[in-house]
Amino acid sequence: MLTEATIVSLRVGRPENRSDGRPCDPNRAWTTGFFKRAVTGPVWLGLRNLEGDGQADLVHHGGPNKAVCAYSADHFPFWCHELQRRDFQAGAFGENFTVTGLTEKGVCIGDIWEVGEALVQISQPRQPCWKLSRRWDVSDLAVRVQQTGRTGWYFRVLREGFVASGLPLLRVERPHAEWTVDKANHIMHHDKQNFAAAARLAAIPPLSSSWRDSLRRRRQSADESDDRRLYGTSNRARR
């Protein structure tokens, strides 16, 4: 068992209605669980989410394969420089666990981690959506996050228990060392014609069912559009 990282911030938040008139989309009211508050004491981590947490869009967010969203604090200096602002810090990406010492290049699909009383497993990379762009009033931020591979990732819960900010993440098993989150992102979003690699990734049992289904459909629909997720609309509507 190796200590690999620390949870420097643990955050939860319920969905809320907002109408903030951001210039990138001034007329669109929205409902989001993106704005999460920091919790300092122990929090119960169940099979579907942290106590006190919730998602507005239960079709694309939440559920057993997306019980916890993690993001690396190691990326914040990059985003502050990239976007010329200083306010990218814990919670900037709507994550539950802000971690240090780990990035997408150093964690793998299927990795099992112990944190506090709980046992969690990496199920898939996070796929950023338009709400990230709306939060920061940067119309292409979700696209830029996807393109850089600095996406974060999701945990499923194998054993429920109390967790807390400041606790270490201890890796206890790595069954698929060849499939980093970064590599999975590359196959999903960049190397879309590599059907053989997509099939190999889809065959990994710990990968979430939604990712497996998308990868298996790739040969039938090789040019699936991500516009609705990234922009909140279709490509045709944007044009």
N, C-alpha and C positions, 0 to 999 in steps of 0.2 A: 504494500500500500504506500503510495507516494503522495506527499502534499504537493499539489500543482497550482493552486490558486486560492484566492481569498474573496469572499463576498464582501465588498466594501460598502454596498448599499442594497437593502432589501426594500422593495416598494410594491404597494398595492393600490388599487383604485377601482371604483365602480363606474360604469358608463354614465355619462352626463350629456345633456343637451347644450350645445354651444352655438352661438351666432356672433362670431367675432369680427366679421367684415374684413377678412384679410384680403389684401389687394389681388392676390393670385386667383381668388374666387370669391368676390365680395358678396354675392347674393345667395350663397349656399349655406344654409344651416346644416349642422352635422351633429351626430351623436357618437361619442367616443369614450373609450376607457383608457386613452393614451396618457392622461394626466394623473400620474400616480404619486402618492405621498410616501415619504420614507418612514419605515417602522424600525424602532430600535430594539424592542423586546422580542421574545419568541413568538413565532407565527406558525399556526398549524398548516402543514402542506398536505392536502388530500390528493386523491387520484386525479382530480380534474383541475384544481387550481389552489392557490393560497387563500386562506381565510381572509375575506375582505376584498378580494380581487374579482374582477369580472370583465367581460368583453361585450361590446355593442353588437358586433356582427358574428353571431355564433355559427354561421355557415362556413366562414373562412378563418375564424379565430377561436381559440379555446378548445376544450375537449381533452381526452386522455393523452393524445399525442402532442399537445401543445399546452401542457399544464403550467409550464414555467418558461418565460422568455428570458434569455441571458444575453448580455452584451458586454463586450470588453472595454473597460475604461482605458486600455492602452490605445484605443483609436481616437480618443477625444482630442489630443493635440493635432492629429491629422485634420479632423473636421474643423477645428478652430482656425487652422491655417488655410484650409481649402475654401472656407466660406467667409473668412475675414471677420470672425466674431469670437467672443470669449465665453459664451454661455453654454457651450456643450459640456455637460458634466453629468453626474449620475441622474438617470431618469430621462435623459435627452432623447432616447429612442423608445420610450414607453416600456422599457424592460422591467422585469421583476427582480432579477439578479444582475447587479453591476459587478463584474469580476475583474480582478487584476491577475496578470501572469499567464493568461490564456488568450489566444486568438483563434480564428478559423483555421489557420494553418497548423495549429498544434492540438486540435481536438478532432475526434473521429466519430462518424456515425456508429452508434452502438456502444460507445464508451459508457461505463457505469461508474457513478460517483457517489460517494457517501458525503452527506452534509448534515450535520447535527444528527437527529434521529432518523432522517430520511435517506432513501436510496433512490437515485434518479439515473436516467439513461438518455443520451442524446438521440433524438428521433429524426431530426431533419434540420437543415438550415432555415433560418427565418427568410421569408419572402416579403420584402418591404412593400407597403401599399401607399396609396395616395394620401392617407391620413398623416403619414410622416411629413410629407411635403406641406400639407396644410398647417400642421403644427408649427413649422418653422418659416412658413411663407416663402419657401423656395420651391418653385413649381416643378423642378426636375430632381429634387433631392432623392426621392425613392429610386429613380433611375440611376443616379450616381452611386447610391449605396449598393445597388445590385451590381453595377459594372465593376466597382472596386472589390467586391467580395467581402466587404466589411459589413456583413449582414446581421451578425449574431446567430443564435441557434435556439432550438427548443429542447426542453427536457420532458420526458414522460416520467411518471412516478411509479417506481417498483415497490417501494415501502413507504407508507405514510409516516409522518412524525413532525416534531417541532424543528424549525430552522430559525436562524437569526442572522442579522448583519454581523460581520466580523468573524464568522466561522470559516474554517478552511474547507475547500472542496478537495476530497481525497479520492483519487482514481483507484478503483479496485479491480477493474477488468477492461481490456481493450481487445475485442474479438475481431475487429476489422481495421487494422492499422493502416491498410492501404487506402482507405476511404476517409480522408480528412473532410471536414465541412467545406474547406476551400475547394477541394477537388470536386465534391458533389455540386457546389455552386457552379463551377466551370462547366461541368457536363450539362447541367440544367439550363444555363443561361447563355453560354458562349459556344460550346462545341456541340451544337444541336444536330449536326449531321452524323455524329459518331454514335450510330445505333447500337454497335456492339458494346461500347462502354455504358450506354444507357441501360442496356439489358443486364449487364453485370451489376450495376448499381441497384437496379430494381430487384435483383435477386437476393439482396441482403435482408435477412429477416427483420432486423431492428428498424429499418427505414420505415417511416410512416406510410400508411396505406395511400394517402393522397399523392405523395411523391411517387410511389410505386406505380399507381394508376397513370399518372401523367407521363412517366417515362415509358411505360408499356404502350401508350397510345401514340407515341411519337412517330412511329413509322407510318401510321395511318393519317396523322395530321401533323406533318413535319414543320409547319409554320404557324403554330398556335400563337395567337396574339396575347401579350401581357398588358395591353393598354388599359383594360378595365381595372385591373389590380393596381397598376402604377399611377394611373391618372384619374380613376374614378369614372371613366367614360370609355366609349369605343373609339378606335382610331378614326372611323368615319365621322363620328360626332365632332371630334377635335378639329377635323379639317373643314 
